[in-house]
Amino acid sequence: RAAEEKEAKQQREESKKEREKERKLMQKERKKLRTASAKFDDVDEDHVEKLCSSLSLSDLQSLNGKLEREGSAADLIQVEMKSLDAAAAAAEKAKEEARIAEIQEKERQEEAKRAATLEDWNDEEIRMLEKAIEKYPKGTAKRWEQVTNYVRTRSQAEVIEMVKVKLAQANANAAKTSQDTFHIRKKHQGNVQIRDEATHRLTSFSDVEVNLKGEAAEALMQPAACQVASGSKEDSAPAPETPPTNGSPAPPTAAAPTPTPAAAAPPSPAKPATEAVAPA
């Protein structure tokens, strides 16, 4: 046992020395990168610091070697920054995908658990649970204890879990019913759409299609009936009056008889002519 402890202690000391050595090398390479970049005016200091804090020891050594050979710090640093950003974006994407997969797996497990819970309960137990929930509504003191005692065949944890399952199932059914109702209403919207061209009241008897038979249909099909329905100005306008001559009132004109739907309106009687009297 003492030998094992001694060996473990030596390993810890060697690991500590290795970490210290790597830390000093990192400091050296970071300092070299800052010094080489400071010679160029077109190098962004923020980019340099980001590279110093993000790159590994081998990457820093490779970048410093390129700077010594090529001498174009701005281009090299820009290339390294793009590579670094791409790696960070890929890591973030992988992290997000892993998070989504974890959520989906958790939901799948919960769904499987709910399904198993539903299958485990028989119809009599579910009926007793529904009666207990109705008998002991929310706000009842020690509600779940009383519900459990009413069911008798299940523990309190199983009762609560089953209530959660039934509640989730009821919410899902309500949401589905709401969607179906909306779909039906949307489908019936075609019944209120107007597809025919608009017609004038002059040419249409009614907005409702009426099937007339017999004398009424024949009367409405007569040209005179259409003329009466159109309300033309020629039939409705009063006849012009002749101005009185020599101070005497003009003779009254006879009123035109009202046309009937079955026959054409008779012509208006001719107006009596008046003679002008020459002054003495």
VOMI-109041 format. One line per 2 residues: their letters; for each residue y, x negated, z of N, C-alpha, C. Coordinates in steps of 0.2 Angstrom, whole numbers. Each point is the difference from the previous one (the first is absolute). Example, Ala and Ser with C-alpha at 12.3 -4.5 7.8 and 13.67 -1.06 7.14 Angstrom:
// VOMI-109041
as) -28,-66,39,6,4,0,6,-4,0 ~ 5,2,-4,6,-4,1,5,4,3 $
END
This chain:
// VOMI-109041
ra) -6,-4,0,6,4,0,6,-4,0 ~ 0,-6,4,6,-4,0,1,-4,-7 $
ae) -6,-1,-3,1,-3,-7,3,5,-5 ~ -2,6,1,3,5,-5,8,1,2 $
ek) 2,0,6,7,1,2,4,-6,-3 ~ -3,-6,1,3,-6,-3,1,0,-7 $
ea) -5,2,-4,0,1,-7,5,5,-2 ~ 1,6,3,4,5,-1,8,-3,1 $
kq) 0,-4,5,7,-3,2,2,-4,-6 ~ -5,-5,-2,2,-4,-6,2,3,-6 $
qr) -4,6,-2,2,4,-6,7,3,1 ~ 2,2,6,6,3,1,6,-5,-1 $
ee) -1,-6,2,4,-6,0,1,-2,-8 ~ -5,0,-3,0,-2,-7,3,5,-4 $
sk) -1,7,1,4,5,-3,7,0,1 ~ 2,-2,6,7,0,2,3,-6,-4 $
ke) -3,-6,0,3,-6,-4,0,2,-7 ~ -4,4,-3,0,2,-7,6,4,-1 $
re) 1,5,4,6,5,-1,6,-4,1 ~ 1,-5,5,6,-4,0,1,-4,-6 $
ke) -5,-3,-3,0,-4,-6,3,4,-5 ~ -3,6,-1,2,5,-6,7,2,1 $
rk) 2,1,7,7,2,1,5,-5,-2 ~ -1,-7,2,4,-5,-2,0,-1,-8 $
lm) -5,1,-3,0,0,-8,4,5,-3 ~ -1,6,3,4,6,-2,8,-2,1 $
qk) 2,-2,5,7,-2,1,2,-5,-5 ~ -4,-5,-1,2,-5,-5,1,3,-7 $
er) -5,4,-2,0,3,-7,6,5,0 ~ 2,3,5,5,5,0,7,-4,-1 $
kk) 0,-5,4,6,-5,0,1,-3,-7 ~ -5,-2,-3,0,-3,-7,3,5,-5 $
lr) -3,7,1,2,5,-5,8,1,1 ~ 2,1,6,7,1,1,4,-6,-2 $
ta) -2,-6,1,4,-6,-2,0,0,-8 ~ -5,1,-3,0,0,-8,4,6,-3 $
sa) 0,6,3,3,5,-2,8,0,1 ~ 2,-4,5,7,-1,2,4,-4,-6 $
kf) -4,-3,-4,3,-4,-5,3,4,-6 ~ -3,6,0,2,4,-6,5,6,2 $
dd) 5,1,-3,5,6,1,-3,7,-1 ~ -5,0,-5,-2,7,-2,-6,2,3 $
vd) -2,-3,6,-5,3,4,2,4,6 ~ -3,6,0,1,4,6,-3,-2,6 $
ed) 4,-1,5,-3,-2,7,-4,5,3 ~ 1,6,-1,-4,5,3,-7,0,-3 $
hv) -1,-1,-7,-6,-1,-3,-4,-6,3 ~ 4,-5,1,-3,-6,3,-3,1,7 $
ek) 4,3,4,-3,2,7,-6,5,0 ~ 0,4,-5,-5,5,0,-7,-4,-2 $
lc) 1,-5,-5,-6,-4,-2,-2,-4,6 ~ 5,-3,3,-2,-4,6,-4,4,5 $
ss) 1,6,1,-3,4,5,-6,4,-2 ~ -1,0,-7,-5,4,-2,-6,-4,-3 $
ls) 2,-6,-4,-5,-4,-3,-5,-3,5 ~ -6,-1,-2,-5,-4,4,2,-8,-1 $
ls) -4,-4,4,1,-7,-1,-1,-3,-7 ~ -6,3,-2,-2,-3,-7,5,2,-5 $
dl) 3,7,0,5,2,-5,6,-4,1 ~ 2,-1,6,7,-4,1,-1,-7,-3 $
qs) -6,-3,1,-1,-7,-3,0,0,-7 ~ -3,5,-3,0,1,-8,7,1,-2 $
ln) 4,4,3,7,1,-2,4,-6,0 ~ -1,-3,6,4,-7,0,-2,-5,-5 $
gk) -6,0,-1,-3,-5,-6,3,2,-6 ~ 1,6,-2,3,3,-6,7,-2,-1 $
le) 4,1,6,7,-2,0,1,-7,-1 ~ -4,-4,3,0,-8,-1,-1,-2,-7 $
re) -5,4,-4,-1,-2,-6,5,3,-6 ~ 1,6,1,4,4,-5,8,0,2 $
gs) 1,0,6,7,0,2,4,6,-2 ~ -3,6,-2,4,6,-1,-2,5,6 $
aa) 4,-1,5,-1,4,6,1,8,-1 ~ 5,2,-4,2,7,0,-6,4,-4 $
dl) -3,-3,-5,-5,3,-4,-6,0,4 ~ -2,-5,3,-6,0,4,0,4,6 $
iq) 6,0,3,0,5,6,0,7,-2 ~ 3,2,-6,0,7,-2,-7,2,-2 $
ve) -4,-5,-3,-7,1,-1,-4,2,6 ~ 1,-4,5,-4,0,6,2,7,4 $
mk) 7,2,-1,2,6,3,-3,6,-3 ~ -1,0,-7,-3,5,-3,-7,1,2 $
sl) -4,-6,0,-7,0,2,0,3,7 ~ 4,-2,5,0,2,6,1,8,1 $
da) 5,2,-4,1,7,0,-6,4,-2 ~ -3,-2,-6,-5,3,-3,-6,0,5 $
aa) -1,-5,4,-6,0,5,2,5,6 ~ 6,0,2,2,4,5,-1,8,-2 $
aa) 2,1,-6,0,7,-3,-8,2,0 ~ -4,-5,-2,-7,2,-1,-3,1,7 $
ae) 2,-4,5,-2,1,7,2,7,3 ~ 6,1,-2,3,7,3,-4,6,-4 $
ka) -2,-1,-6,-3,5,-4,-7,1,3 ~ -4,-6,1,-6,0,3,0,3,7 $
ke) 5,-1,4,1,3,7,1,7,0 ~ 4,3,-5,1,7,-1,-7,3,-2 $
ea) -3,-3,-5,-6,3,-2,-5,1,6 ~ -1,-5,4,-4,0,5,2,5,5 $
ri) 6,1,1,2,5,5,-1,7,-2 ~ 1,1,-7,-2,7,-3,-8,1,0 $
ae) -4,-5,-1,-7,1,0,-2,1,8 ~ 3,-3,4,-1,1,7,1,7,2 $
iq) 6,3,-2,2,7,1,-5,5,-3 ~ -2,-2,-6,-5,5,-3,-7,0,3 $
ek) -2,-6,2,-6,-1,4,0,4,6 ~ 6,0,4,0,3,6,0,8,-1 $
er) 3,2,-5,0,7,-2,-7,2,-2 ~ -3,-4,-4,-7,2,-2,-5,1,6 $
qe) 1,-5,5,-4,0,6,2,6,4 ~ 6,2,1,2,6,4,-3,6,-4 $
ea) 1,1,-6,-3,5,-4,-8,1,1 ~ -3,-6,0,-7,0,1,-2,3,7 $
kr) 4,-3,5,-1,2,7,1,8,1 ~ 6,3,-4,1,7,1,-6,4,-3 $
aa) -2,-3,-6,-6,4,-3,-6,0,4 ~ -1,-6,3,-6,0,5,1,4,6 $
tl) 6,1,2,1,4,6,-1,7,-2 ~ 2,2,-6,-1,7,-2,-7,2,-1 $
ed) -4,-5,-3,-7,1,-1,-4,0,7 ~ 3,-3,5,-4,0,6,1,6,4 $
wn) 5,4,-1,1,6,4,-4,6,-4 ~ -3,4,4,-3,6,-3,5,6,0 $
de) -2,5,-3,4,6,-1,2,3,7 ~ -5,0,4,1,3,7,5,-4,4 $
ei) 0,-6,0,5,-4,3,7,0,-3 ~ 0,1,-6,7,1,-3,3,6,2 $
rm) -4,5,0,2,7,2,2,0,7 ~ -3,-3,4,2,-1,7,6,-4,1 $
le) 1,-5,-4,6,-4,0,6,4,-2 ~ -1,4,-5,6,4,-3,2,5,5 $
ka) -5,3,4,2,5,5,3,-3,6 ~ -2,-6,2,3,-3,5,7,-2,-1 $
ie) 1,-3,-6,7,-2,-2,5,7,0 ~ -3,5,-2,4,6,0,1,3,7 $
ky) -5,-1,4,1,2,7,4,-4,4 ~ 0,-7,-1,4,-5,4,5,-3,-5 $
pk) 6,3,-2,5,-2,-5,4,-6,3 ~ 4,-3,-4,4,-5,2,4,1,6 $
gt) 1,-5,5,4,2,6,-5,1,6 ~ -6,2,-2,-4,2,6,-2,-7,4 $
ak) 0,1,7,-1,-5,4,-8,-3,-1 ~ 0,-6,-1,-7,-3,-1,-4,3,-5 $
rw) 4,1,-6,-3,4,-5,-6,-3,-3 ~ 0,-7,-2,-6,-2,-3,-6,0,5 $
eq) 1,-1,6,-6,1,5,-3,7,0 ~ 5,5,0,-3,7,0,-3,1,-7 $
vt) 3,-2,-5,-4,1,-7,-7,-3,0 ~ 0,-6,3,-7,-4,0,-5,4,4 $
ny) 3,3,6,-5,4,4,-2,6,-3 ~ 4,3,-5,-1,6,-3,-6,-2,-6 $
vr) 1,-5,-3,-5,-2,-5,-7,-2,3 ~ 1,-4,5,-6,-2,4,-4,-6,-3 $
tr) -1,0,-6,-5,-4,-3,3,-7,-3 ~ 7,-1,1,3,-6,-2,5,-3,5 $
sq) 1,-6,-1,4,-4,5,8,2,-2 ~ 4,-2,5,7,1,-2,3,-4,-6 $
ae) -3,-6,0,2,-4,-6,-2,3,-7 ~ -6,3,0,-3,3,-6,4,6,-1 $
vi) 2,4,5,4,6,-2,6,-2,-3 ~ 4,-4,3,6,-2,-2,0,-3,-8 $
em) -5,-4,-1,-1,-3,-7,-2,6,-5 ~ -4,5,2,-1,6,-4,6,4,-1 $
vk) 4,1,5,6,4,-1,5,-4,-5 ~ 0,-7,0,4,-3,-5,-3,0,-7 $
vk) -6,0,0,-3,1,-7,1,7,-3 ~ -1,5,4,2,7,-2,7,1,-2 $
la) 5,-3,4,7,0,-1,1,-3,-7 ~ -2,-6,-1,1,-4,-6,-3,4,-6 $
qa) -6,3,1,-3,4,-6,4,7,-1 ~ 3,3,5,4,6,-1,7,-2,-4 $
na) 3,-6,2,6,-2,-3,-2,-2,-8 ~ -5,-3,-1,-2,-1,-7,-1,6,-4 $
na) -4,5,3,-1,7,-3,7,3,-2 ~ 4,0,5,7,3,0,4,-3,-6 $
ak) 0,-7,0,3,-3,-6,-3,1,-7 ~ -6,1,0,-4,2,-6,2,7,-2 $
ts) 0,4,4,2,7,-1,7,1,-3 ~ 4,-4,3,7,0,-2,1,-3,-7 $
qd) -4,-5,-1,1,-3,-7,-3,5,-5 ~ -6,4,2,-3,4,-5,5,6,-1 $
tf) 3,3,5,5,5,-1,6,-2,-4 ~ 2,-6,1,6,-2,-4,-2,-1,-8 $
hi) -7,-2,-1,-2,-1,-7,-1,7,-3 ~ -2,5,4,0,7,-3,6,3,-2 $
rk) 5,-1,5,7,2,-2,3,-3,-6 ~ -1,-7,0,2,-3,-6,-3,2,-7 $
kh) -7,2,1,-3,2,-6,2,7,-2 ~ 2,4,5,3,7,-2,7,0,-2 $
qg) 3,-6,0,7,0,-2,1,1,-8 ~ -6,0,-4,1,1,-7,1,8,-1 $
nv) -2,4,5,1,7,-1,7,2,0 ~ 5,-4,3,7,2,0,4,-3,-5 $
qi) -3,-5,-4,3,-3,-6,2,4,-6 ~ 6,0,-2,1,4,-6,0,-4,-6 $
rd) -5,2,-5,-1,-4,-6,2,3,-6 ~ 2,7,0,2,3,-6,8,-1,0 $
ea) 2,1,-7,8,-1,-1,3,6,3 ~ 6,-1,2,4,6,3,2,5,-6 $
th) 0,6,2,2,6,-4,6,3,2 ~ 4,4,-4,6,3,2,-2,7,2 $
rl) 4,3,5,-2,7,2,1,5,-6 ~ 4,-2,-5,1,4,-6,-7,1,-4 $
ts) -4,-5,0,-6,1,-3,-7,1,4 ~ 1,0,6,-6,1,5,1,6,4 $
fs) -5,4,0,0,6,4,0,-1,7 ~ -4,-5,2,-1,-1,7,-3,-7,1 $
dv) 1,-3,6,-3,-6,2,-8,1,1 ~ -2,6,0,-7,1,2,-3,3,-7 $
ev) -6,-2,-2,-3,3,-6,-3,7,2 ~ 3,5,-4,-2,7,1,-4,2,-6 $
nl) -5,4,1,-4,2,-5,1,8,-1 ~ 5,2,-4,2,7,-1,-4,3,-5 $
kg) -2,7,1,-3,3,-5,3,7,-1 ~ -1,3,-6,2,7,-1,7,0,-2 $
ea) 3,6,1,7,1,-2,5,-5,2 ~ -1,-2,7,5,-5,2,0,-6,-4 $
ae) -6,-3,-1,0,-6,-4,3,1,-7 ~ -2,6,-4,3,1,-6,8,0,0 $
al) 3,4,5,7,0,1,3,-7,1 ~ -3,-4,4,3,-7,1,-1,-4,-6 $
mq) -4,1,-4,-1,-4,-6,5,2,-6 ~ 3,6,1,5,2,-5,6,-5,0 $
pa) 3,-1,-6,6,-5,-1,6,2,5 ~ 0,7,0,6,3,4,-1,-2,8 $
ac) -6,0,2,-1,-2,7,2,-7,1 ~ -2,-5,-4,2,-7,0,8,0,0 $
qv) 3,4,-4,7,-1,-1,4,3,7 ~ -3,5,3,2,2,6,-1,-5,6 $
as) -6,-3,0,-1,-5,5,4,-6,-1 ~ 2,-2,-6,5,-5,-1,7,1,2 $
gs) 2,6,1,7,1,2,5,-3,-4 ~ -1,2,-7,5,-3,-5,7,2,1 $
ke) 4,-4,-2,7,2,1,3,6,-5 ~ -4,0,-6,2,5,-4,-1,7,3 $
ds) -6,1,4,-1,7,2,4,1,7 ~ 1,-5,3,3,1,7,8,0,0 $
ap) 3,-3,-5,7,0,0,3,6,-2 ~ 6,2,3,3,7,-2,4,-1,-6 $
ap) 0,6,-4,4,0,-6,7,-1,1 ~ 4,-4,-4,7,-1,1,4,6,-1 $
et) 5,1,3,5,6,0,5,-1,-5 ~ 2,5,-4,6,0,-4,6,1,3 $
pp) 5,-4,0,6,1,3,4,6,-2 ~ 3,4,5,3,6,-1,6,-1,-5 $
tn) 1,5,-4,5,0,-5,5,6,1 ~ 7,-2,0,5,5,0,0,3,7 $
gs) -2,-4,5,0,3,7,-5,5,2 ~ -5,1,-5,-5,5,2,-6,-4,2 $
pa) -4,3,5,-6,-4,2,-5,1,-6 ~ -4,-6,0,-6,0,-5,-5,5,2 $
pp) -3,3,-5,-6,4,2,-6,-4,3 ~ -3,3,4,-6,-3,4,-5,-1,-5 $
ta) -4,-6,1,-6,-1,-4,-6,2,3 ~ -5,2,-4,-6,3,3,-4,-6,3 $
aa) -3,0,6,-4,-5,2,-7,0,-3 ~ -2,-6,-1,-7,-1,-4,-5,1,5 $
pt) -5,4,-3,-6,2,5,-4,-6,1 ~ -3,0,6,-4,-6,3,-6,0,-4 $
pt) -2,-6,-3,-6,0,-3,-6,0,4 ~ -6,3,-2,-6,0,4,-5,-5,-3 $
pa) -4,-2,5,-5,-5,-2,-4,1,-6 ~ -2,7,-1,-4,2,-5,3,1,-7 $
aa) 7,0,-1,3,1,-6,6,-4,0 ~ 2,-2,-6,6,-4,-1,6,4,1 $
ap) 6,-3,3,6,3,2,3,3,-7 ~ 3,7,0,3,2,-5,7,-3,-1 $
ps) 2,0,-7,7,-3,-1,5,3,3 ~ 5,-3,2,6,3,4,4,4,-5 $
pa) 3,6,1,3,4,-4,7,-3,-2 ~ 2,1,-7,6,-3,-2,6,2,4 $
kp) 5,-4,1,6,2,3,4,4,-4 ~ 4,5,2,5,4,-4,5,-5,-2 $
at) 2,1,-6,6,-4,-3,6,3,2 ~ 5,-4,2,7,3,2,5,-2,-6 $
ea) 4,4,-2,6,-1,-5,6,-2,3 ~ 3,-5,-3,6,-2,3,6,5,-3 $
va) 4,2,5,6,4,-2,6,-4,-1 ~ 3,1,-6,6,-4,-2,6,3,4 $
pa) 4,-5,2,6,3,4,5,4,-5 ~ 3,5,3,5,4,-4,6,-4,-2 $
END
